[in-house]
Amino acid sequence: MLKNIIRLTLPLVILTVCSLKVNAQDSKAGTWGIVTIVMPGDSVHRWGGYTEFQARTNGSGFSQFQYYEAKAGVSYDIDKNFIALLGTGTYHTYDYFDVDKGPLTNEFRVWEQMTINQFLTPLKFEHRYRVEQRWVNGNYRNRFRYRLNMFVPLNNKKITAKTWFISVFDEIFFNNKAPNFERNRVSASLGYQFDKKWIVQAGWLNQRNYTTATSSAKNNLMLTLMYRINRKNSADHERLPTTND
């Protein structure tokens, strides 16, 4: 089993290191840090929620701070495979050369979301559909997002306590103004679920943004810490360790 884990995870590690090394030469390597507290719903307690804080830097190793966001949401489990959510958040982007000037961009956002989960063996899939209402420096915009996330447990059939897993996702962003295809985000990471509460992930994320004239991409090291609040008498079933970004 250990050989299989190494065989599966080694290409991911090499890809992450190489992408960061190459982009460090042209200052395109960044770092994302994500902390999430989630209280999932279930068939007993259908209402749930989460809160999340995220910080991003332009350089590796959390150097050149340039962005943070704070958000929260209320969810409702239609059943274990269909989850609706209403969320809101605040987002701020800085000039990493002069953070003291204050944010260059201030955004307030509200969104509606539907998540559909597929629990197969051994693969697990998450389909996430999101509609956003955004106020960017006072200007209103709409945006539409779809994310396909695949999880692969490495040492168990399910992602439960003491489970190593791989997460790979691709997310596309659209809006109703040019350019209609605004962004593509792809990621691969290695995670570990310690128990029912604590989960960590580390990996690589590439984000490419599009304008009407050009496009630009950035590779990032992504580090995620998740804490689950487990309520008494909650139904015990496998939950996907998804990021809420």
Residue pairs with C-beta under 8 A, 6 or more apart in sequence:
1 154
1 155
4 154
5 154
5 155
5 164
8 152
8 154
8 166
9 154
9 166
9 190
12 166
12 188
12 189
12 190
12 203
12 204
13 190
15 188
15 204
16 188
16 203
16 204
16 221
19 29
19 204
19 206
19 219
20 29
20 60
20 204
20 219
20 221
22 219
23 29
23 218
23 219
24 60
27 58
27 59
28 217
28 218
28 219
29 59
29 60
29 218
29 219
29 220
29 221
30 56
30 57
30 58
30 59
30 60
30 218
30 219
30 220
30 221
31 56
31 57
31 59
31 60
31 61
31 62
31 63
31 220
31 221
31 222
31 223
32 54
32 55
32 56
32 205
32 220
32 221
32 222
32 223
33 54
33 55
33 56
33 62
33 223
34 52
34 53
34 54
34 222
34 223
34 224
34 225
34 243
34 245
35 52
35 53
35 54
35 224
35 225
35 226
36 50
36 51
36 52
36 224
36 225
36 226
36 227
36 243
36 244
37 50
37 51
37 52
37 226
37 227
37 229
38 48
38 49
38 50
38 226
38 227
38 228
38 229
38 244
39 48
39 49
39 50
39 228
39 229
39 231
40 48
40 75
40 77
40 228
40 234
40 239
41 47
41 48
41 75
41 76
41 77
41 83
42 77
42 80
42 234
42 235
42 237
43 77
43 79
43 80
43 235
44 233
44 234
44 235
45 231
45 233
45 234
46 76
46 77
46 78
47 74
47 75
47 76
47 77
48 74
48 75
48 76
48 77
49 72
49 73
49 74
49 75
50 72
50 73
50 75
50 244
51 70
51 71
51 72
52 69
52 70
52 71
52 72
52 244
52 245
53 68
53 69
53 70
54 67
54 68
54 69
54 70
54 245
55 62
55 65
55 67
55 68
56 66
56 67
56 68
56 220
57 63
57 64
57 65
57 66
57 67
57 96
58 64
58 65
58 66
58 96
59 96
60 221
64 96
64 97
65 94
65 96
65 99
66 93
66 94
66 95
66 96
66 99
67 91
67 92
67 93
67 94
68 91
68 92
69 89
69 90
69 91
69 92
70 89
70 90
71 87
71 88
71 89
71 90
71 109
71 244
72 87
72 88
72 89
73 85
73 86
73 87
73 88
73 113
73 244
74 85
74 86
74 87
75 83
75 84
75 85
75 86
76 83
76 84
76 85
77 83
78 84
80 117
80 235
80 237
81 116
81 117
81 118
81 119
82 114
82 115
82 116
82 117
83 114
83 115
83 117
84 112
84 113
84 114
84 115
85 112
85 113
85 114
85 115
86 110
86 111
86 112
86 113
87 109
87 110
87 111
87 113
87 244
88 108
88 109
88 110
88 111
89 108
89 109
90 106
90 107
90 108
90 109
91 105
91 106
91 107
91 108
91 109
92 103
92 105
92 106
92 107
93 103
93 104
93 105
94 101
94 102
94 103
94 104
95 101
95 104
105 136
105 137
106 136
106 137
107 134
107 135
107 136
107 137
108 134
108 135
109 132
109 133
109 134
109 135
110 132
110 133
111 130
111 131
111 132
111 133
112 130
112 131
113 128
113 129
113 130
113 131
114 128
114 129
115 126
115 127
115 128
115 129
115 242
116 126
116 127
116 128
116 129
117 124
117 125
117 126
117 127
117 240
118 124
118 125
118 126
118 127
119 238
121 157
122 152
122 153
122 157
123 150
123 151
123 152
124 150
124 151
124 152
124 153
124 159
124 238
124 240
125 148
125 149
125 150
125 151
126 147
126 148
126 149
126 150
126 151
126 169
126 240
126 242
127 146
127 147
127 148
128 145
128 146
128 147
128 148
128 149
128 171
128 242
129 145
129 146
130 144
130 145
130 146
130 147
131 142
131 143
131 144
131 145
132 142
132 143
132 144
132 145
133 140
133 142
134 140
134 141
134 142
134 143
135 141
141 175
141 177
142 175
142 176
143 173
143 174
143 175
143 182
144 173
144 174
144 175
145 171
145 172
145 173
145 174
146 171
146 172
147 169
147 170
147 171
147 172
147 185
148 169
148 170
148 171
149 167
149 168
149 169
149 240
149 242
150 167
150 168
150 169
151 159
151 165
151 166
151 167
151 240
151 241
152 165
152 166
152 167
152 168
153 159
153 163
153 164
153 165
154 163
154 164
154 165
154 166
155 162
155 163
155 164
156 162
156 163
158 238
159 165
159 193
159 238
159 239
159 240
159 241
160 193
160 238
161 193
161 194
161 195
161 196
162 193
162 194
162 195
163 192
163 193
164 190
164 191
164 192
165 190
165 191
165 192
165 193
165 241
166 188
166 189
166 190
166 191
167 187
167 188
167 189
167 190
167 191
167 201
167 203
167 241
167 242
168 187
168 188
168 189
169 185
169 186
169 187
170 184
170 185
170 186
170 187
171 184
171 185
171 186
172 181
172 183
172 184
172 185
173 181
173 182
173 183
173 184
173 185
174 180
174 181
174 182
175 182
178 212
179 210
179 211
179 212
181 210
182 209
182 210
183 207
183 208
183 209
183 210
184 207
184 208
184 210
185 205
185 206
185 207
185 208
186 205
186 206
187 203
187 204
187 205
187 206
187 222
188 203
188 204
189 201
189 202
189 203
189 204
189 205
189 222
189 224
190 201
190 202
190 203
191 199
191 200
191 201
191 202
191 224
191 241
192 199
192 200
192 201
193 199
193 241
194 200
196 228
196 230
197 227
197 228
197 229
197 230
198 225
198 226
198 227
198 228
199 224
199 225
199 226
199 228
199 241
200 223
200 224
200 225
200 226
201 222
201 223
201 224
201 226
201 241
201 243
202 221
202 222
202 223
202 224
203 221
203 222
204 219
204 220
204 221
204 222
205 219
205 220
205 221
205 222
206 217
206 218
206 219
206 220
207 217
207 218
207 220
208 215
208 216
208 217
208 218
209 215
209 216
209 217
224 243
226 241
226 243
228 239
